[in-house]
């Protein structure tokens, strides 16, 4: 499976051609400025050091923290910076405060995109994990393994009545419901693991790019990754900032585009996701594709392109 790590690096190299049109992406906060053009500061003096409050779930994720730091490091003309951890806000609260421009509580959050979020916030329209968030595996309790045996299709999943746990405000909840899959929710991510242990639902669906870190933080040997299935849907995961914070949006997009061009984004993907993805044996799993009706036309195109790229690479590995 070392080849899959290499495929992540290649995916990073291809992202520039896939998302070069991102500079025309529209949101409520106007389009993010064109790539490779930094803002001009008075007298060519960069602004003073900037504090950026990163949503705590992203701050605690080694991969997302490293990616935000990479984007900021690639844009030194914007000045020095500090990344600060936000209070422990639910996803819904974090996005509401971001929408209000409450910079005391949060400046940057990485979440899955929806058309509504793109209208209320300013997105940086480059999938932070190359599209991996839309590939979901089930974290389960060991005694639930027989429930998943011989599931080969969405119809099988529905027939078994598999209940999936998700966050109240996560786009996945609506996606799963739109595909007629029972969903049990809670507003706090941490509580969902307790609900899984109490069998309130059968599967806590987690992105292949995040599940290894989840289980490391939970440190519970009882939690098991179901070995046979992947739920897949186009769902780009973007960095978002406040609707009026065009300087931060531009800095992050410019930094990510520079990282894509110089290859450091591909290195990032391999470093943080390569081993985790390889350990999940994606080429040996049945991929069940779901529809995502929540995306804007632009993000739907981006999501489907990244989803198809990843499926193609997985199919190559299985030959």
N, C-alpha and C positions, 0 to 999 in steps of 0.2 A: 504493500500500500504506500510505499514511499513515493510512487508516481503521483498519488493524489496531492501530496504536498507540492510537488512540482507543478501540478495543474493549477493550484491556487496562485502560484507565482505567475504563471502564464495568464490567468484570469486578470490579475492586477495589471499586467502589461496591456491586455486588451481593453481595459476599462476606459482608457483615454479615447479610443475610437468610438466606444459605445456611448460615452457621455459628453463628447465634445460639444454637443448641442445644448448642454445644460445651462450655458450662459443666456439662453433665451427663455428659460423656465420662468413662468409668471407666478406670483403669489400676491396676497393682499398687501404685502410690504414692498411691492415693485420687484422687478427682476434683480437677481444677484448680478453684480457687475461682471463684465466680460473677463475671461481668464487672462493671466499673465500681464495685468495692468494694475499696479498697486495705486491706492489713493495718493494724491499729492498733498503733502502737509506744508503749512506755511513756513517759508524760509528753509524748506527741506529739513526741518527739525522734527524727528518723530515724536509722538505724544509720550507723556510720562508712562511709567510702568502701570499695567492694567491688571486688576483682579478679575478673574472670570469664575463665577460660581457654577460648578458643574453638578447636575442632579446626582444625588448620592448613589443611586443604583449604577450610574455610569462611572462615577468616581471610584467605586469599589470594584469595578470590572477592570482587570489589568489591561485587557485589549482596548476597550473604549478610552480609558485614560491615556494609554499610549498613543492612540490615534489622534486624539485632540491635541496632545502634546506635540506630535509629529507635525500637524498642520500649523501650530503656532510657531514651532521652531523653523519651519520653512518660510516664514514671513517676518524676518527680523526687522524690516523697515517699519513695522507697526510698533516697535518698542518691546521692552521686557514685559513679562507677565508672571502671574501666579495663578495656579489652579486651586480653587477652594472647594471643599465638600459642602453641599447643601444640607439643610435639615432633612430628616427622613420623611419626605413628602410622598404620598401616593402618586402614581403616575397621573391620575386625573387632576390632583391638586397642583402638581408641578407644572402641567401644561396650562392650567388656568392662570397661575401666577406668571408664567412666561408670557401668556397672551396679554396680561395686564401691564407688562413691562416692569414687573416688580424685581428689579435687579438686586435688591437686598437678599432675596430668597433664591433666585435661580437666573442664570444667564444663558446656559447651554444645556440642552437635553437631547439624548439620542433615543428615538423611539421609531417604531414602524410608522410609515406614512399613511395618510388617508387624504381624500380630497378636502375634507373639512379642516384637517390640521394645516394643510397647505394654504387654506384661505385665512385662517385665524393667526398663523405664525409665519415666520420667514424660514423656509427650508433651504438647506444646502443640498441640492439634489444629486448627490453621489452616494450610492449604497455603501455604508461604512464597512460591511463585511463581504462585499462582492456579491450580495444576494443570498447569503447562507441562511439568514433569519427565516426565510420562507420555506426552508427544509426543517421539518419538525419531527422529533422522535418522542416516544412516550417514556416518562419516568413513572415507574409503577412499583407496587409492593410485590414481592416474589409470589405470593399466593394468587395473584391475578394473572400470572403467565398463561394458564390454560384458556382464559377468555380470548386471548389473541391468537391462539393456534388456528392455522388454516384460514386466516383472513387474507384475501387476495385483492379485494376491491372495495370501493366506497359502499356498494350495496351490502357486502359482507359486514362492514363496520357498522352500518345502520342496523342490520338484522341482529347482530350480537347486542345491540343496545349499549355500546361502549360510551361511558360518560367521561367527558374531558373537562378538566379543571383549567380555568384561565382567570385573568384579572378582569374586574368589572369594566375598566376603561380601555382594555386592550383591543385593538382592531381584530385580533384573532377570534374573539368572542363572537362578533357579528359574522365573520367569515364562516366559522363553524356552524352557526345557527342557519345561515343562508344555505348551507349544504346539508341541512337536516340532521345535524349531529347534536345530541344532547350536551349542554354545557352547564357546569356548575361554577359560580364565580364568587370572588371576594375582592374587596378593594385593596388588600395588602398582600403583596407577593409572598412575604414570609409565612403568612398564615395558611396559604394554599398547601404548603408541604405538610402542615399538621392535619389539614383536611384529607389529604391523600392517605396519610397514615391511619386515619379513622375510617377510610373507605367511603368517604362522602362522594368520591368519584373514582374512576378506574385508571385514568391516564392524566398526568400533568404534562401537556405537550410543550416541549422546550426546543428552541432553535439549536441546530447542530453546532452553531458557533458559540453558544452560551451554556450548554448543558454540563460540560466538564467543570466549568467554574462554579456552577450552581451546586453540583454534588460535592465539590471540594469545600465549599462554604458550609453546606449542611452537615458534612462529616458523619453521615449515618450509613453504616454498611447494609442496612436493610433496603435502602432505596436502590432500585434496579432499573437499568435501561432496557426496555423491551427490544429484542434482537432482530425482529423480522420486518418492521414497517417504517416507512417515512411518509409523513403527510407533507405535501408540497403545494405551495401556492405562490403566485407572484406577490411579494410584499417587501419592497425596498425599505431599508432602515436608514433614515437620514439624521443628521444633526439639525436641530431646530434652535432658533433664537427668537427674541421678541420681534413683533412686527415692525417696530421702529429702529431696530438695531442693525442697520445696514453695514456699518463698519465691521462689526464682528462677523456677520454673514460673509462679507467679502473676504475678510482675512481667512476664515476657515475654508471657503471654497478655493481661494487662490492657493492656500497651503496644500490642500488635498490634490489639486490638479498638478502642482509642481511635484508632489510625491508620486503621482501616477506616471508623470513624464520621466522622472529620473529613476524609476524602478523601485523606490523605497516603499511604495504602497504594496507592491507584490511581495516584497520581503516581509512587510508587516503581516500580510495575510498568512504567509507560510509560517512565520514565527508563532503567531497567536492561535491560528486555527488549523494548521496543517496536521499536527499530531492528533488533535482532538477529532478531526473529521476522519482521519485514517483509522483511528481506533473504533469508530462506529461502523466500519465495514459497509459503507453506503452502497457499494457495488453489488452486495449480496442481499440487499433489502428490496422489498416490494414497494414501489413508489405509487402512492395514491394521490392523484392530482385533484385539487379542489379549486373552485372558482373564487375569485376575490372581486366582489362588485363595488368595493369601497374606494378604488383608486381613481385619481384624475387620469385623463387620457395620456398625459405625459408620463406619469409614474407607472401606468399600466404598461406602456411600451417598454420602459426601463425594466420593470419587474419581469415581464415575459422574456425579454432578451437575456437577462441574467439567469432566469430559471432555465431557459432552454440551453444556455451555455453550460450550466452546471450539470444538467441531465445528460448532455452529450458527453461531457468528460467522464461521468460515472459509467455510461454505457461503454465507452472505450475501454475502461479499466476491466469491465467484466468479460471482454472478448477472450 
